[in-house]
């Protein structure tokens, strides 16, 4: 009988401790999503949008645009909001970087969708000179995040004066009483081959590093999340050497950043599938100030877990591409899916 009481006491203590631990933390969810060609149907002479017009290659019309908006809105509404997950928020993702959007109007149409309208997402966007006419942007829920400053940085590649790509966007603000900066990026693609296209991504890494270093110069303990479609994996040169982002804390040296997605990539997870090769192209990389400090139980933020939002409804479930992200188009054929990338996000826990 005494043994049973002791076991019961241990179980109750564990339950109370767990409950108390959960009550001690406040959670924030930040993430990134490549929306895969979110274009409107209107011709913009300043944009290379001919493929996404009613008379264009993809016969892009109002019906397809409306379907795309609904799909993207639903996908975003579920990020970090699944009650079956251990940690979730009814309001879902609070700060979300996005890429492959044509202009501000498509974002206004997106956040006005019924799936997202009650979150009152605000938009920060600048036009980029990208050849395909797509940009990056930041969406945020003003209930949790207050933007105080933002700026767009132009990407230049040494020795290639005619090279143009997406700008990099930096937004600084207050997230749950903590100052935090977000750098949103979509690095140059691997078009022409990984080796040939590498200088573009190395230049993007150097630009991101410059932006982050300028913030850190003012505040060495700055909390920065560098999010985007890097078009390189966590193990590639642009990430390891250019950005100096390591995947293991024990490998970090002074000045290094931490890449929570490294382990996911090494374990075979993927945010994008290309020619039967999957890997983590979409990443949220952080400065050391956002790392859990094992020696300081009262550290302001303690990163809990990086996530790939690869729910079943976002996947294709038949044919050769079974398990791949269910995209909008494939080979010029309208599939009425979501995106060729899965969203990624970080759960941040803060001491209350």
N, C-alpha and C positions, 0 to 999 in steps of 0.2 A: 504493500500500500504506500509506504514511504517513497519507494522508488518511482511509483506512478506520479505521486505528488511532485517529486523533484523534476521529472520529465515535463509535467504540465507547467511547472514554474519556469523552466527554461524556455518552453515554447511561448508562454505569455510574455516573458522578458524580450524574446526576439521580436515578437509581433509589436510590442510597445516601442522598442528601439527603432524598428523599421518605420513605424508610423511617425514617430517623432522626427526621424531623419528626413522623411519626405516633407514634413511640415516646416522644416528648417530652411528649405530651399525654394527659390522662385525660379521659374524656368523661362528661358527665351529660346526661340527657334529661328534660325537664320539659314538661308539656303540660296541655291542657284538653279536655274532651269533654262536650257537652250530650247526655245519654242519652235524651232525649225520652220523658217520661212513664214513668219506671220506678216503677210502683205495685205494691203487693202486692194480694192478692185479699180482704183482710180489711177490713171496715168500721171506720173510725176516726171516732167522733163529733166529734173535734176537727179533722178534716181534710175538705176538700171533695173526697172521693174517690169520689163516687157513680157517676161515669161509668166508673170502673175497678173495678167489682164484678161478680160473676157475673150479677146481675139488672140491671146498668146498661146504659147506651147502647152501650158497646163489648163487652158480654158477656165481660168480662175474667175468665178462668178459669185454673185451674192449668196447663193445657196452654199457653196463650198466655204466661203469666208465665214458665214454664220455658223456652220458646223465646226469649223476650226476654232472660232472664238469660244463656242460652248465647250468643246473638248478641252481646250487649254484652261478655261476657267474651272471646269470640274476637277481636272488634274491638280491644279494649284490649290483648290479648296480642300483637297485631301492630304496635302503635305503636312505631316506632323499633327494631323487631326483624327487619326484612327484610334478609336477607343481600345482596340485590341493590342495596341502597342503599350509597352510598359510606361513610357512617358509620352504624353500628348497634351495638346492644348485645344480647347473648343474653338479658339480663334485661329488655329493652325499656324502657318509660317508668318512671322511678324515683319521680317525684312527679307526680301527676295530679289536677287540680281537676275536679270533676264538678258538673253541675246537673241539675235536673228529676228529683230523687229524692224519694220520699215520706218516707222515714224511715231510721233507721240499719239496721233489719232488712233492707231490700232490698240495702243495701251489704254486709252480712254474708253474705247469700245470694250476692251477685255475686262477692265475692273468694274464696268457697269453691268456685266452679266449677272443674272440672278444668283449664281453660285457664289459670287464675290461681293456683290453690291453692299451687303450689310457690314463688311469689314472696312469700307471707306478707304481703300488703298490709295495712297498718294503716289505721284509719279515724279521722278527726276530723270530727265533725258536730254541729251545733246545730239544734234545731227553729226554723223561721221562722214568722211569722204569715201567710204568703202565702195569697191567696184560693184558689188552686188546690191548696194543700197541698203544694207542692214546695219543696225546700231546695237549698243548695249544700253541698259537702263536699270534703274532701281525702283522697286515698289516697296512701300512700307505702310504699316498700320500705325496711324498717329496715336492710337491708344497706348502703344508701347514705345515707339521711337519718334524722337523729335529731331529733324534734320536742322543743323545749324550752319553748315557750309558745304559747298560742293563745287567741283571743277572737272573739266574734261581735258585730257592730255592727248596730244597728237603723237602718233607713232612714226618715227623715222628710222629707216634701215640704212646704216652706213654703206656707201658705195652704190646704193640703188635709189637715186633721187626721184624716180618715177613710181616708187613703191607706195601703195596706199592700202590702208586697212582700217579696221575699227579703232576708234579712240578708246582710251581707258578712262573710266569714270571713277572718281573718288568722292565719297560722301561721308561727312563726319556729323555726328549727332549724339544724342543722349538716349541710351537704351537702359531702361530701368535704373535711372540715376547714375549710370556709368557712361563716360565718354567713350565712344567706339567709332572706328572708321571702317568703311567698306570700299574695297577697290574691285570694280566689276570689269571683267575682261572677256574678250573672245580673240584669242591669239590667232595669227595667220595659219592657214590650213597647211596640210601636207601635199597639196596639189603639186605635181611634178616630181614627187618622191620625197621621202623623209629627209635624206641627206641634202638634196638640192634646196629644199624649203627651210632648212634649219636656221639660216641666218635671220629670217623674219621672226622666228620664235625666240631666238636669242636676244634680238633687239627688243622684243616685247617683254622678255624677262628683265632686261636691263632697265626698261622704262618703269616697270612695276617696282623693281628694287629701288629706283630713284625716288618714286613717289613715297614708298614706305619709309625709306631712310630720311626723307625730308620731314615726315611726321615724327619719326623717332628722334630726330635731332632736337625737336622742341620738347618732346616727352619720351625719355628712354623706356618708360613703362607703358607706352601707348598700346592699346588693344586694337589690333587691326585684323580684319578678315579679308583675305585676297581670294575672291571667288570668280569662277569662270570656266569656260570651255577652253582649256589650254592647248588642245590639239596635240598634246604630248602626254605621256604617261608619267606617273610619279618617279619612275626610274630613269627617265630620259635626261639628257645633258642640260636642256634648257631649265629644267626644274632643279636638278641636283647642283649644277654648277652656276647657271645663270641667276636663278632666284635664290639659290642656297637654301633650299628647303629639304630637310631631312625627315625620314620616316620613323626614326627611332630616337628617343630622347637621349639615350646613351651615346649616340653618334654626333650629337649637336655640339658645335663650338660657339664661342662668343660671336654674335652677329648672325647666326643661323636662324631660319624660321622652321616651324614644325608643320609637317604635312600629315594630317590624320588619315588621309585617303591612301597612303602608301601601303599600309597593311591590308586594306581591302583589295587593292590591286594585286598584291603578292598572293592573296588567298583566292584569286581567280574571279573576283566579282567584276562587274562591268557596268558602265553607264552608257556605252555605245558599242555597237558591234559592226565590224567592217571586215568583209570577206572571211567570215567565220572566226575572226579574231576579236575577242572582247577584252576591254580594259577600261580603266577609270580615266577618261579624258576630262571629266568635269570634277573639279576639286575645290575645296575650301581650305586654304592654307592660312595659318595663324602666326602671330608674333608670340614670343615666349610668355608675355604677360597674361595670355589666355590659357596657358598650360596649368593643369592642377599642380599645386605645390604640395608635395607629400609632407614637407616639414612645417607647413602652415595650414592647420585645419580651418582657419578663418579667412583663407584667401577669398577675395571678392567673387571671382568667377572660378568655377571648376568645370572644365569641359567634360561632358558625360560621354557622348558617343557620336561619331559621324555616321550618317545613314545614306544609303542609296534607296530612293523611293521607287522601288520596282514592283509595285502591286500588280496583280494578275491582269487587271483591266487595262494596264498600259502595255501589255505584251501581245504579240501576235501568237495565235494558238493553232496554226495549221501550216502545212507545206514546209518547204525547205527552211523557212525563217522562223520556225516555231521557237518561241522563247525570246526572240529579238524584240526590241522596242517597236511598238505598233505605230508606224509613221504615217504622215499624211499622204505622201506620194512615194512610189517606188518605180523607177524606170518610166517615169511620166504617167503612170497609172494612178488614179485617185483611189486611195485606200480608206479614206475617211477616218484615219487614226489620229494619233496624238503628236508624237515627236519621235525623231530617231535617236533621242537621248532620254535617259531617265533623269529626273531631278535628284539633286543631292542636298543634304542639309546637316547642320550641326545642332545638337541640343546643348544649351549652356545653362548650367545650374548656378544660381547665385545665393549666397547666404542671406537670409531675410533679416 
